[in-house]
Amino acid sequence: MDLSLSIKFEFENDTPYSPTYFFTGSFKPSSFTNASNIVFIEVTQIWKAKYNKDLTKDLTIAKVTEGGNIQTEITYAPMVPSTANNGFGSQNDFYYSNNDELYPNAVVKELPTSNLVSQLKITGGGFTKKQDFKYYGLILNSHGYGYFGFKKMGRSSFYTDAEPERIWSVIETNPKFLGKPVKEWTYRGDSHDLFHTSPTVDSNNTNLLSLTEYTYNNGIELPAPIINQKTIKKLFPTQVVSKDFITGVKSTANTTYHEFFNPLVVTENNGVRNKTTSYSYFNNPAGVEKDYIIGRVTQKNESITAYGDTRTSEEKYTYTNNLLTQKQTKAHNTDYITENMLHDEVGNITQKSVSAPGVSTRVNKYEYDTTKRFITKQTDPDNFTTQFEHNSIGQVTKSIDYLGAVTQNTYNNWGKLIQTTVTGD
């Protein structure tokens, strides 16, 4: 039974009256976890009820079947560590933590009623492969931010019973930066020292494969939010350091931002190549409705220096009525290649012309259906046309090229292409 009754009280009452019912308890699905959580009164009796069915299991996806025979089974486990480390668990557990946070942050030691994905198992074509997951340190902030998420999350590569070696991908976050990632790395094997102890670019471990470190706002840690004050805390990476431990190549990217927090200059250095990318923007913070514009790119310049040689490139953008109408592209010491665009009343491109000094202009034209969502006809620079038909989600179901060849596409219920048939010349 899904509901069992455990306590009954009766009271004497000689005065007849109509039956009265009173219910109390938690009726949220998350509360229906085998807890005695319902009490109700029936005339002279008080009843205590226990809901035996765990409805949280009905709210989670257990299996996904694709293509008729490819099945993905999802296994969940409660967020409960082992008894090691005073009940915080060990690095070999599915979930564990340490009591290493200070107020206003707190580590959630366990949540027995919360289930986390522990494994994916994909079966199809006579083969089975698995993927495992690990979690460390769920952080809760008591100054209004709520949950920052896990301090570390790990995901293994897919493996089989015959070839069990795994490569783990780990993301580490920092509550001081509102739960944003501060490191990402990969390592091989099941010795989880590299999960528990965060590596650095100077680490010397043969199992470490790659590492990326993020620095935010030049390392400035934001204070806790001020109650009743509408402030927005802006965090953005100012430096990203990556290292490939297989090749030994280390790359550093530094970014500066303008007042509206769009990148102005990005410099990248991997020890051999120096690359600088700069951006120009159009901003109109005083604009109203469609005239309010922040961060519209008007120009992009790149400069790459390697082995004593420098190459540059440039892109320019022109807008009319908030639509891109011209793009100019220029490589090192070359002329501009210019693209001009025309649009219909809803902003679709109806014509695109490409021109450059010394060559003839090439024009492509486009026609759309009555909903203005999908292209029904395309005319190329040689005046050859191709016609298209679509389904309701925009996938091409049929096309006819200028030679009369017909291509028909069939999709499954997941929108994946399962068959293509070509007929005609």
Contacts in CASP RR format, 6 or more apart in sequence:
PFRMAT RR
TARGET T0000
AUTHOR 0000-0000-0000
METHOD contacts of the structure
MODEL  1
MDLSLSIKFEFENDTPYSPTYFFTGSFKPSSFTNASNIVFIEVTQIWKAK
YNKDLTKDLTIAKVTEGGNIQTEITYAPMVPSTANNGFGSQNDFYYSNND
ELYPNAVVKELPTSNLVSQLKITGGGFTKKQDFKYYGLILNSHGYGYFGF
KKMGRSSFYTDAEPERIWSVIETNPKFLGKPVKEWTYRGDSHDLFHTSPT
VDSNNTNLLSLTEYTYNNGIELPAPIINQKTIKKLFPTQVVSKDFITGVK
STANTTYHEFFNPLVVTENNGVRNKTTSYSYFNNPAGVEKDYIIGRVTQK
NESITAYGDTRTSEEKYTYTNNLLTQKQTKAHNTDYITENMLHDEVGNIT
QKSVSAPGVSTRVNKYEYDTTKRFITKQTDPDNFTTQFEHNSIGQVTKSI
DYLGAVTQNTYNNWGKLIQTTVTGD
1 52 0 8 1.000
2 51 0 8 1.000
2 52 0 8 1.000
2 53 0 8 1.000
3 38 0 8 1.000
3 49 0 8 1.000
3 50 0 8 1.000
3 51 0 8 1.000
3 52 0 8 1.000
4 49 0 8 1.000
4 50 0 8 1.000
4 52 0 8 1.000
5 47 0 8 1.000
5 48 0 8 1.000
5 49 0 8 1.000
5 50 0 8 1.000
6 36 0 8 1.000
6 48 0 8 1.000
6 49 0 8 1.000
6 50 0 8 1.000
7 46 0 8 1.000
7 47 0 8 1.000
7 48 0 8 1.000
8 45 0 8 1.000
8 46 0 8 1.000
8 47 0 8 1.000
9 45 0 8 1.000
9 46 0 8 1.000
10 44 0 8 1.000
10 45 0 8 1.000
11 44 0 8 1.000
11 45 0 8 1.000
12 44 0 8 1.000
13 44 0 8 1.000
17 43 0 8 1.000
19 42 0 8 1.000
19 43 0 8 1.000
20 41 0 8 1.000
20 42 0 8 1.000
20 43 0 8 1.000
21 40 0 8 1.000
21 41 0 8 1.000
21 42 0 8 1.000
22 40 0 8 1.000
22 41 0 8 1.000
23 38 0 8 1.000
23 39 0 8 1.000
23 40 0 8 1.000
24 38 0 8 1.000
24 39 0 8 1.000
24 40 0 8 1.000
25 31 0 8 1.000
25 37 0 8 1.000
25 38 0 8 1.000
25 39 0 8 1.000
26 37 0 8 1.000
29 55 0 8 1.000
29 56 0 8 1.000
29 59 0 8 1.000
30 56 0 8 1.000
30 113 0 8 1.000
31 37 0 8 1.000
32 51 0 8 1.000
32 53 0 8 1.000
32 54 0 8 1.000
32 55 0 8 1.000
32 56 0 8 1.000
33 54 0 8 1.000
33 56 0 8 1.000
33 113 0 8 1.000
34 50 0 8 1.000
34 51 0 8 1.000
34 52 0 8 1.000
34 54 0 8 1.000
35 50 0 8 1.000
35 51 0 8 1.000
36 48 0 8 1.000
36 49 0 8 1.000
36 50 0 8 1.000
37 49 0 8 1.000
37 50 0 8 1.000
37 51 0 8 1.000
38 48 0 8 1.000
38 49 0 8 1.000
38 50 0 8 1.000
38 51 0 8 1.000
39 46 0 8 1.000
39 47 0 8 1.000
39 48 0 8 1.000
39 49 0 8 1.000
40 46 0 8 1.000
40 47 0 8 1.000
40 49 0 8 1.000
41 47 0 8 1.000
56 113 0 8 1.000
56 115 0 8 1.000
60 74 0 8 1.000
60 76 0 8 1.000
60 115 0 8 1.000
61 74 0 8 1.000
62 73 0 8 1.000
62 74 0 8 1.000
63 71 0 8 1.000
63 72 0 8 1.000
63 73 0 8 1.000
63 74 0 8 1.000
64 71 0 8 1.000
64 72 0 8 1.000
64 74 0 8 1.000
65 71 0 8 1.000
65 72 0 8 1.000
66 72 0 8 1.000
66 412 0 8 1.000
66 414 0 8 1.000
66 416 0 8 1.000
67 412 0 8 1.000
67 414 0 8 1.000
67 416 0 8 1.000
67 418 0 8 1.000
69 124 0 8 1.000
69 125 0 8 1.000
70 122 0 8 1.000
70 123 0 8 1.000
70 124 0 8 1.000
70 125 0 8 1.000
71 122 0 8 1.000
71 123 0 8 1.000
71 124 0 8 1.000
72 120 0 8 1.000
72 121 0 8 1.000
72 122 0 8 1.000
73 120 0 8 1.000
73 121 0 8 1.000
73 122 0 8 1.000
73 123 0 8 1.000
74 117 0 8 1.000
74 119 0 8 1.000
74 120 0 8 1.000
75 117 0 8 1.000
75 118 0 8 1.000
75 119 0 8 1.000
75 120 0 8 1.000
75 121 0 8 1.000
76 115 0 8 1.000
76 116 0 8 1.000
76 117 0 8 1.000
76 118 0 8 1.000
77 94 0 8 1.000
77 95 0 8 1.000
77 115 0 8 1.000
77 116 0 8 1.000
77 118 0 8 1.000
78 111 0 8 1.000
78 112 0 8 1.000
78 113 0 8 1.000
78 114 0 8 1.000
78 115 0 8 1.000
78 116 0 8 1.000
79 95 0 8 1.000
79 108 0 8 1.000
79 110 0 8 1.000
79 111 0 8 1.000
79 112 0 8 1.000
79 114 0 8 1.000
79 115 0 8 1.000
79 116 0 8 1.000
79 135 0 8 1.000
79 138 0 8 1.000
80 95 0 8 1.000
80 110 0 8 1.000
80 111 0 8 1.000
80 112 0 8 1.000
81 87 0 8 1.000
81 88 0 8 1.000
81 89 0 8 1.000
81 90 0 8 1.000
81 93 0 8 1.000
81 95 0 8 1.000
81 96 0 8 1.000
81 97 0 8 1.000
81 109 0 8 1.000
81 110 0 8 1.000
82 89 0 8 1.000
82 90 0 8 1.000
82 93 0 8 1.000
82 96 0 8 1.000
83 89 0 8 1.000
84 90 0 8 1.000
84 93 0 8 1.000
84 96 0 8 1.000
85 96 0 8 1.000
85 98 0 8 1.000
86 99 0 8 1.000
87 109 0 8 1.000
88 96 0 8 1.000
88 97 0 8 1.000
88 98 0 8 1.000
88 99 0 8 1.000
88 107 0 8 1.000
88 109 0 8 1.000
89 96 0 8 1.000
89 97 0 8 1.000
90 96 0 8 1.000
91 192 0 8 1.000
91 193 0 8 1.000
91 195 0 8 1.000
91 196 0 8 1.000
92 192 0 8 1.000
94 116 0 8 1.000
94 118 0 8 1.000
94 133 0 8 1.000
94 134 0 8 1.000
94 135 0 8 1.000
95 110 0 8 1.000
95 116 0 8 1.000
95 134 0 8 1.000
95 135 0 8 1.000
95 136 0 8 1.000
95 137 0 8 1.000
96 136 0 8 1.000
96 137 0 8 1.000
97 107 0 8 1.000
97 108 0 8 1.000
97 109 0 8 1.000
97 136 0 8 1.000
97 137 0 8 1.000
97 138 0 8 1.000
97 151 0 8 1.000
98 107 0 8 1.000
98 137 0 8 1.000
99 107 0 8 1.000
99 109 0 8 1.000
100 107 0 8 1.000
101 107 0 8 1.000
101 139 0 8 1.000
101 175 0 8 1.000
103 142 0 8 1.000
104 141 0 8 1.000
104 142 0 8 1.000
104 143 0 8 1.000
104 224 0 8 1.000
105 139 0 8 1.000
105 140 0 8 1.000
105 141 0 8 1.000
105 142 0 8 1.000
105 148 0 8 1.000
105 175 0 8 1.000
106 139 0 8 1.000
106 140 0 8 1.000
106 141 0 8 1.000
106 142 0 8 1.000
107 137 0 8 1.000
107 138 0 8 1.000
107 139 0 8 1.000
107 140 0 8 1.000
108 137 0 8 1.000
108 138 0 8 1.000
108 139 0 8 1.000
108 140 0 8 1.000
111 138 0 8 1.000
116 133 0 8 1.000
116 135 0 8 1.000
117 133 0 8 1.000
118 132 0 8 1.000
118 133 0 8 1.000
119 130 0 8 1.000
119 131 0 8 1.000
119 132 0 8 1.000
119 133 0 8 1.000
120 130 0 8 1.000
120 131 0 8 1.000
121 128 0 8 1.000
121 129 0 8 1.000
121 130 0 8 1.000
121 131 0 8 1.000
122 128 0 8 1.000
122 129 0 8 1.000
122 130 0 8 1.000
122 131 0 8 1.000
122 158 0 8 1.000
127 160 0 8 1.000
128 160 0 8 1.000
128 161 0 8 1.000
129 158 0 8 1.000
129 159 0 8 1.000
129 160 0 8 1.000
130 158 0 8 1.000
130 159 0 8 1.000
130 160 0 8 1.000
131 155 0 8 1.000
131 156 0 8 1.000
131 157 0 8 1.000
131 158 0 8 1.000
131 159 0 8 1.000
132 155 0 8 1.000
132 156 0 8 1.000
132 166 0 8 1.000
133 153 0 8 1.000
133 154 0 8 1.000
133 155 0 8 1.000
133 156 0 8 1.000
134 152 0 8 1.000
134 153 0 8 1.000
134 154 0 8 1.000
134 155 0 8 1.000
134 168 0 8 1.000
134 192 0 8 1.000
134 195 0 8 1.000
135 150 0 8 1.000
135 152 0 8 1.000
135 153 0 8 1.000
135 154 0 8 1.000
136 150 0 8 1.000
136 151 0 8 1.000
136 152 0 8 1.000
136 153 0 8 1.000
136 195 0 8 1.000
136 196 0 8 1.000
137 150 0 8 1.000
137 151 0 8 1.000
137 152 0 8 1.000
138 147 0 8 1.000
138 149 0 8 1.000
138 150 0 8 1.000
138 151 0 8 1.000
139 147 0 8 1.000
139 148 0 8 1.000
139 149 0 8 1.000
139 150 0 8 1.000
139 151 0 8 1.000
139 175 0 8 1.000
139 179 0 8 1.000
140 146 0 8 1.000
140 147 0 8 1.000
140 148 0 8 1.000
141 147 0 8 1.000
141 148 0 8 1.000
141 175 0 8 1.000
143 224 0 8 1.000
143 225 0 8 1.000
143 227 0 8 1.000
144 225 0 8 1.000
145 178 0 8 1.000
145 225 0 8 1.000
148 173 0 8 1.000
148 175 0 8 1.000
148 178 0 8 1.000
148 179 0 8 1.000
149 173 0 8 1.000
149 179 0 8 1.000
150 173 0 8 1.000
151 172 0 8 1.000
151 173 0 8 1.000
151 174 0 8 1.000
151 175 0 8 1.000
152 170 0 8 1.000
152 171 0 8 1.000
152 172 0 8 1.000
152 173 0 8 1.000
152 195 0 8 1.000
153 170 0 8 1.000
153 171 0 8 1.000
154 168 0 8 1.000
154 169 0 8 1.000
154 170 0 8 1.000
154 171 0 8 1.000
154 195 0 8 1.000
155 168 0 8 1.000
155 169 0 8 1.000
156 166 0 8 1.000
156 167 0 8 1.000
156 168 0 8 1.000
156 169 0 8 1.000
157 166 0 8 1.000
157 167 0 8 1.000
157 168 0 8 1.000
157 169 0 8 1.000
159 165 0 8 1.000
159 166 0 8 1.000
165 188 0 8 1.000
165 189 0 8 1.000
166 188 0 8 1.000
166 189 0 8 1.000
166 190 0 8 1.000
167 186 0 8 1.000
167 187 0 8 1.000
167 188 0 8 1.000
167 189 0 8 1.000
167 209 0 8 1.000
168 186 0 8 1.000
168 187 0 8 1.000
168 188 0 8 1.000
168 189 0 8 1.000
168 192 0 8 1.000
168 194 0 8 1.000
168 195 0 8 1.000
169 184 0 8 1.000
169 185 0 8 1.000
169 186 0 8 1.000
170 183 0 8 1.000
170 184 0 8 1.000
170 185 0 8 1.000
170 186 0 8 1.000
170 187 0 8 1.000
170 194 0 8 1.000
170 195 0 8 1.000
171 181 0 8 1.000
171 183 0 8 1.000
171 184 0 8 1.000
172 181 0 8 1.000
172 182 0 8 1.000
172 183 0 8 1.000
172 184 0 8 1.000
172 198 0 8 1.000
173 179 0 8 1.000
173 180 0 8 1.000
173 181 0 8 1.000
173 182 0 8 1.000
174 180 0 8 1.000
174 182 0 8 1.000
176 221 0 8 1.000
176 222 0 8 1.000
177 216 0 8 1.000
177 221 0 8 1.000
177 222 0 8 1.000
177 235 0 8 1.000
178 222 0 8 1.000
178 233 0 8 1.000
178 235 0 8 1.000
180 214 0 8 1.000
180 216 0 8 1.000
180 235 0 8 1.000
181 214 0 8 1.000
182 213 0 8 1.000
182 214 0 8 1.000
182 216 0 8 1.000
183 198 0 8 1.000
183 199 0 8 1.000
183 211 0 8 1.000
183 212 0 8 1.000
183 213 0 8 1.000
183 214 0 8 1.000
184 211 0 8 1.000
184 212 0 8 1.000
185 194 0 8 1.000
185 198 0 8 1.000
185 199 0 8 1.000
185 208 0 8 1.000
185 209 0 8 1.000
185 210 0 8 1.000
185 211 0 8 1.000
185 212 0 8 1.000
186 208 0 8 1.000
186 209 0 8 1.000
186 210 0 8 1.000
186 211 0 8 1.000
187 194 0 8 1.000
187 195 0 8 1.000
187 199 0 8 1.000
187 205 0 8 1.000
187 207 0 8 1.000
187 208 0 8 1.000
187 209 0 8 1.000
188 207 0 8 1.000
188 209 0 8 1.000
189 207 0 8 1.000
191 207 0 8 1.000
194 205 0 8 1.000
194 207 0 8 1.000
194 208 0 8 1.000
199 205 0 8 1.000
199 208 0 8 1.000
199 211 0 8 1.000
200 211 0 8 1.000
200 213 0 8 1.000
201 211 0 8 1.000
201 213 0 8 1.000
201 241 0 8 1.000
201 243 0 8 1.000
201 250 0 8 1.000
203 211 0 8 1.000
208 245 0 8 1.000
209 244 0 8 1.000
209 245 0 8 1.000
209 246 0 8 1.000
210 242 0 8 1.000
210 243 0 8 1.000
210 244 0 8 1.000
210 245 0 8 1.000
210 246 0 8 1.000
211 242 0 8 1.000
211 243 0 8 1.000
211 245 0 8 1.000
212 240 0 8 1.000
212 241 0 8 1.000
212 242 0 8 1.000
212 243 0 8 1.000
213 240 0 8 1.000
213 241 0 8 1.000
213 242 0 8 1.000
214 237 0 8 1.000
214 239 0 8 1.000
214 240 0 8 1.000
215 237 0 8 1.000
215 238 0 8 1.000
215 239 0 8 1.000
215 240 0 8 1.000
215 241 0 8 1.000
216 235 0 8 1.000
216 236 0 8 1.000
216 237 0 8 1.000
216 238 0 8 1.000
217 234 0 8 1.000
217 235 0 8 1.000
217 236 0 8 1.000
217 238 0 8 1.000
218 238 0 8 1.000
219 238 0 8 1.000
222 233 0 8 1.000
222 235 0 8 1.000
225 231 0 8 1.000
225 233 0 8 1.000
234 261 0 8 1.000
236 255 0 8 1.000
236 257 0 8 1.000
236 261 0 8 1.000
237 255 0 8 1.000
238 254 0 8 1.000
238 255 0 8 1.000
238 256 0 8 1.000
238 257 0 8 1.000
239 252 0 8 1.000
239 253 0 8 1.000
239 254 0 8 1.000
239 255 0 8 1.000
240 252 0 8 1.000
240 253 0 8 1.000
240 255 0 8 1.000
241 250 0 8 1.000
241 251 0 8 1.000
241 252 0 8 1.000
241 253 0 8 1.000
242 250 0 8 1.000
242 251 0 8 1.000
242 252 0 8 1.000
242 253 0 8 1.000
243 249 0 8 1.000
243 250 0 8 1.000
243 251 0 8 1.000
244 250 0 8 1.000
249 270 0 8 1.000
249 271 0 8 1.000
250 270 0 8 1.000
250 271 0 8 1.000
251 268 0 8 1.000
251 269 0 8 1.000
251 270 0 8 1.000
251 271 0 8 1.000
252 268 0 8 1.000
252 269 0 8 1.000
252 270 0 8 1.000
253 266 0 8 1.000
253 267 0 8 1.000
253 268 0 8 1.000
253 269 0 8 1.000
254 266 0 8 1.000
254 267 0 8 1.000
255 263 0 8 1.000
255 265 0 8 1.000
255 266 0 8 1.000
255 267 0 8 1.000
256 263 0 8 1.000
256 264 0 8 1.000
256 265 0 8 1.000
257 263 0 8 1.000
257 264 0 8 1.000
258 264 0 8 1.000
258 281 0 8 1.000
260 281 0 8 1.000
260 283 0 8 1.000
260 285 0 8 1.000
260 294 0 8 1.000
260 295 0 8 1.000
262 279 0 8 1.000
262 281 0 8 1.000
262 294 0 8 1.000
262 295 0 8 1.000
263 279 0 8 1.000
264 278 0 8 1.000
264 279 0 8 1.000
265 276 0 8 1.000
265 277 0 8 1.000
265 278 0 8 1.000
265 279 0 8 1.000
266 276 0 8 1.000
266 277 0 8 1.000
266 278 0 8 1.000
267 274 0 8 1.000
267 275 0 8 1.000
267 276 0 8 1.000
267 277 0 8 1.000
268 274 0 8 1.000
268 275 0 8 1.000
268 276 0 8 1.000
268 277 0 8 1.000
269 275 0 8 1.000
272 306 0 8 1.000
272 307 0 8 1.000
273 304 0 8 1.000
273 305 0 8 1.000
273 306 0 8 1.000
274 304 0 8 1.000
274 305 0 8 1.000
274 306 0 8 1.000
275 302 0 8 1.000
275 303 0 8 1.000
275 304 0 8 1.000
275 305 0 8 1.000
276 302 0 8 1.000
276 303 0 8 1.000
276 304 0 8 1.000
277 300 0 8 1.000
277 301 0 8 1.000
277 302 0 8 1.000
278 300 0 8 1.000
278 301 0 8 1.000
279 297 0 8 1.000
279 299 0 8 1.000
279 300 0 8 1.000
280 297 0 8 1.000
280 298 0 8 1.000
280 299 0 8 1.000
280 300 0 8 1.000
281 295 0 8 1.000
281 296 0 8 1.000
281 297 0 8 1.000
281 298 0 8 1.000
282 293 0 8 1.000
282 295 0 8 1.000
282 296 0 8 1.000
282 298 0 8 1.000
282 319 0 8 1.000
283 293 0 8 1.000
283 294 0 8 1.000
283 295 0 8 1.000
283 296 0 8 1.000
284 291 0 8 1.000
284 292 0 8 1.000
284 293 0 8 1.000
284 294 0 8 1.000
285 292 0 8 1.000
285 294 0 8 1.000
287 293 0 8 1.000
290 322 0 8 1.000
293 322 0 8 1.000
296 319 0 8 1.000
297 317 0 8 1.000
298 316 0 8 1.000
298 317 0 8 1.000
298 318 0 8 1.000
299 314 0 8 1.000
299 315 0 8 1.000
299 316 0 8 1.000
299 317 0 8 1.000
300 314 0 8 1.000
300 315 0 8 1.000
301 312 0 8 1.000
301 313 0 8 1.000
301 314 0 8 1.000
301 315 0 8 1.000
302 312 0 8 1.000
302 313 0 8 1.000
302 314 0 8 1.000
303 310 0 8 1.000
303 311 0 8 1.000
303 312 0 8 1.000
304 310 0 8 1.000
304 311 0 8 1.000
304 312 0 8 1.000
311 331 0 8 1.000
311 332 0 8 1.000
312 332 0 8 1.000
313 329 0 8 1.000
313 330 0 8 1.000
313 331 0 8 1.000
313 332 0 8 1.000
314 328 0 8 1.000
314 329 0 8 1.000
314 330 0 8 1.000
315 327 0 8 1.000
315 328 0 8 1.000
315 329 0 8 1.000
315 330 0 8 1.000
316 326 0 8 1.000
316 327 0 8 1.000
316 328 0 8 1.000
316 336 0 8 1.000
317 324 0 8 1.000
317 326 0 8 1.000
317 327 0 8 1.000
318 324 0 8 1.000
318 325 0 8 1.000
318 326 0 8 1.000
318 327 0 8 1.000
318 328 0 8 1.000
319 325 0 8 1.000
323 341 0 8 1.000
323 343 0 8 1.000
323 347 0 8 1.000
324 341 0 8 1.000
325 340 0 8 1.000
325 341 0 8 1.000
325 342 0 8 1.000
325 343 0 8 1.000
326 338 0 8 1.000
326 339 0 8 1.000
326 340 0 8 1.000
326 341 0 8 1.000
327 338 0 8 1.000
327 339 0 8 1.000
327 341 0 8 1.000
328 336 0 8 1.000
328 337 0 8 1.000
328 338 0 8 1.000
328 339 0 8 1.000
329 336 0 8 1.000
329 337 0 8 1.000
329 339 0 8 1.000
330 336 0 8 1.000
330 337 0 8 1.000
335 356 0 8 1.000
335 357 0 8 1.000
336 356 0 8 1.000
337 354 0 8 1.000
337 355 0 8 1.000
337 356 0 8 1.000
338 354 0 8 1.000
338 355 0 8 1.000
338 356 0 8 1.000
339 352 0 8 1.000
339 353 0 8 1.000
339 354 0 8 1.000
340 352 0 8 1.000
340 353 0 8 1.000
340 355 0 8 1.000
341 349 0 8 1.000
341 351 0 8 1.000
341 352 0 8 1.000
342 349 0 8 1.000
342 350 0 8 1.000
342 351 0 8 1.000
342 352 0 8 1.000
343 349 0 8 1.000
343 350 0 8 1.000
344 350 0 8 1.000
344 368 0 8 1.000
344 372 0 8 1.000
346 372 0 8 1.000
348 366 0 8 1.000
348 368 0 8 1.000
348 372 0 8 1.000
349 366 0 8 1.000
350 365 0 8 1.000
350 366 0 8 1.000
350 367 0 8 1.000
351 363 0 8 1.000
351 364 0 8 1.000
351 365 0 8 1.000
351 366 0 8 1.000
352 363 0 8 1.000
352 364 0 8 1.000
352 366 0 8 1.000
353 361 0 8 1.000
353 362 0 8 1.000
353 363 0 8 1.000
353 364 0 8 1.000
354 361 0 8 1.000
354 362 0 8 1.000
354 363 0 8 1.000
355 361 0 8 1.000
355 362 0 8 1.000
362 381 0 8 1.000
363 381 0 8 1.000
364 378 0 8 1.000
364 379 0 8 1.000
364 380 0 8 1.000
364 381 0 8 1.000
365 378 0 8 1.000
365 379 0 8 1.000
366 375 0 8 1.000
366 377 0 8 1.000
366 378 0 8 1.000
366 379 0 8 1.000
367 375 0 8 1.000
367 376 0 8 1.000
367 377 0 8 1.000
367 378 0 8 1.000
368 374 0 8 1.000
368 375 0 8 1.000
368 376 0 8 1.000
369 376 0 8 1.000
369 390 0 8 1.000
373 394 0 8 1.000
374 388 0 8 1.000
374 390 0 8 1.000
374 394 0 8 1.000
375 388 0 8 1.000
376 387 0 8 1.000
376 388 0 8 1.000
376 389 0 8 1.000
377 385 0 8 1.000
377 386 0 8 1.000
377 387 0 8 1.000
377 388 0 8 1.000
378 385 0 8 1.000
378 386 0 8 1.000
378 388 0 8 1.000
379 385 0 8 1.000
380 386 0 8 1.000
384 401 0 8 1.000
384 402 0 8 1.000
385 402 0 8 1.000
386 399 0 8 1.000
386 400 0 8 1.000
386 401 0 8 1.000
386 402 0 8 1.000
387 399 0 8 1.000
387 400 0 8 1.000
388 396 0 8 1.000
388 398 0 8 1.000
388 399 0 8 1.000
389 396 0 8 1.000
389 397 0 8 1.000
389 398 0 8 1.000
389 399 0 8 1.000
390 396 0 8 1.000
390 397 0 8 1.000
391 397 0 8 1.000
391 411 0 8 1.000
393 415 0 8 1.000
395 409 0 8 1.000
395 411 0 8 1.000
395 415 0 8 1.000
395 417 0 8 1.000
396 409 0 8 1.000
397 408 0 8 1.000
397 409 0 8 1.000
397 410 0 8 1.000
397 411 0 8 1.000
398 406 0 8 1.000
398 407 0 8 1.000
398 408 0 8 1.000
398 409 0 8 1.000
399 406 0 8 1.000
399 407 0 8 1.000
400 406 0 8 1.000
400 407 0 8 1.000
401 407 0 8 1.000
403 425 0 8 1.000
404 424 0 8 1.000
404 425 0 8 1.000
405 422 0 8 1.000
405 423 0 8 1.000
405 424 0 8 1.000
405 425 0 8 1.000
406 422 0 8 1.000
406 423 0 8 1.000
406 424 0 8 1.000
407 420 0 8 1.000
407 421 0 8 1.000
407 422 0 8 1.000
408 420 0 8 1.000
408 421 0 8 1.000
408 422 0 8 1.000
408 423 0 8 1.000
409 417 0 8 1.000
409 419 0 8 1.000
409 420 0 8 1.000
410 417 0 8 1.000
410 418 0 8 1.000
410 419 0 8 1.000
410 420 0 8 1.000
410 421 0 8 1.000
411 417 0 8 1.000
411 418 0 8 1.000
412 418 0 8 1.000
END
